[in-house]
Amino acid sequence: MLNISGIQNGYVIDHIRAGKSMDIYKYLRLDKLDCQVAIIKNASSNKMGKKDIIKVQGDMDLHLDILGFVDDQITVNIIRGGKIVEKKKSELPETITNVIRCKNPRCISTVEQELPQIFKLTDASTRTYRCIYCEEKFDTK
Amino acid sequence: MKHLINPLDFSVEETEELLLLAEDIASDRSRYSDVCHGKKLATLFYEPSTRTRLSFEAAMLNLGGNVLGFASGNDSSASKGESVADTIRVVSCYSDIVAMRHPKEGAALVAATHASVPVINAGDGGHQHPTQTLTDMLTIHSLKGHLDNLTIGLCGDLKFGRTVHSLISSLVRYPGVKFVLISPEELTVPSYIRKEVLQKNNIEFKETEDLESVMPELDILYMTRVQRERFFNEEDYIRLKDKYILDTAKMALAREDMLVLHPLPRVNEIAVEVDNDPRAVYFKQAQFGVYVRMALIMKLLGVELC
């Protein structure tokens, strides 16, 4: 197995569905951060068979709420001084701001591009998010 | 500060209050003729709409207020590329309340977010038209005396007709309301209305293509126009536009106290011969539209009868 060393301060984002790690990388805007990031794809998992893991080295605050939108199986370990100080399970966020874009061409947010792109959770059982402006459902597929 | 962007922005209690005020206005309009003296309504119509704009302006003038505004996007600074947010910030300095129609869905919410005066959504594309819904509700409330325990038939374009979607979403809040959805297969209500509004609220409803067979069941028949602008294919429009024509023969099947409503404009879907039937209330509905807008302006401005 590929060996990636432990981190001193940062985050281990675990139990990502295999193949979804690049989505998380994009949603957390890790490409914009000047820090070490390890993306492990298709790691073996007893529970999931295969999974992805992301390790982020650094003290920065990450907006982890979005993880629940991508996959509510994801867990996050927050590491300080080489030790896990907090374990988080992802939950569906009530709102998602400036992460996904409305695709409805009739929506005001597609014309006036400076508007914040805000989606609200309207049905947790079906994981339905709707644009606050036009109420169009966001298609997660 | 309260705005009206979506028909569900008002609770059942707030809606009841508004309808009672509108009925009081209807009973003696002259008592309200000066309650908005010195107040200004700005009508920002980015797309033309004869009835809605004139109805808002008539409402404000009936209350003793003044109106200003524009009747098409070409006449406004939008043609220079100004955003809705900037326009509404400026117009808030010129007026006490704003009624806005815009072709883009959600534009009214953007306006409300940036306005410092109350904003009324006078239609945002195919999305919401809450004052039409309030008009429909006032018409039913005034002429039937209640909004609960009614069987409401909705006929025509149930797919694209925003008035239909808003009316269903508003009336599911009243006990004992049933719906009969009459449309060709191509124009049935969208699945989110069926699943997230009707089924979620355990509302009794049925869907049919046959208007005649359900006429005797109905307390209300809400007719809608098949809108040419919603079709990509002219052939489909031509095939479906005259699918339902309400005439005196069909009216003979209905109850004596059934009411026919229509948001107007009507094209072919109601034969002119029906206009003289006392159950045809679509022109009265237009009058109720002015009363409910008068009540709404008063409520949002916090104005009361002295």
Chai-1 contact restraints between the chains, C-beta under 6 A:
chainA,res_idxA,chainB,res_idxB,connection_type,confidence,min_distance_angstrom,max_distance_angstrom,comment,restraint_id
A,R106,B,E105,contact,1.0,0.0,6.0,A-B,restraint_1
A,R106,B,G125,contact,1.0,0.0,6.0,A-B,restraint_2
A,C107,B,E105,contact,1.0,0.0,6.0,A-B,restraint_3
A,C107,B,G106,contact,1.0,0.0,6.0,A-B,restraint_4
A,I108,B,K104,contact,1.0,0.0,6.0,A-B,restraint_5
A,I108,B,G106,contact,1.0,0.0,6.0,A-B,restraint_6
A,I108,B,A107,contact,1.0,0.0,6.0,A-B,restraint_7
A,I108,B,V110,contact,1.0,0.0,6.0,A-B,restraint_8
A,V111,B,K104,contact,1.0,0.0,6.0,A-B,restraint_9
A,E112,B,S83,contact,1.0,0.0,6.0,A-B,restraint_10
A,Y133,B,G106,contact,1.0,0.0,6.0,A-B,restraint_11
A,Y133,B,L109,contact,1.0,0.0,6.0,A-B,restraint_12
A,C134,B,E105,contact,1.0,0.0,6.0,A-B,restraint_13
A,C134,B,G106,contact,1.0,0.0,6.0,A-B,restraint_14
A,C134,B,H127,contact,1.0,0.0,6.0,A-B,restraint_15
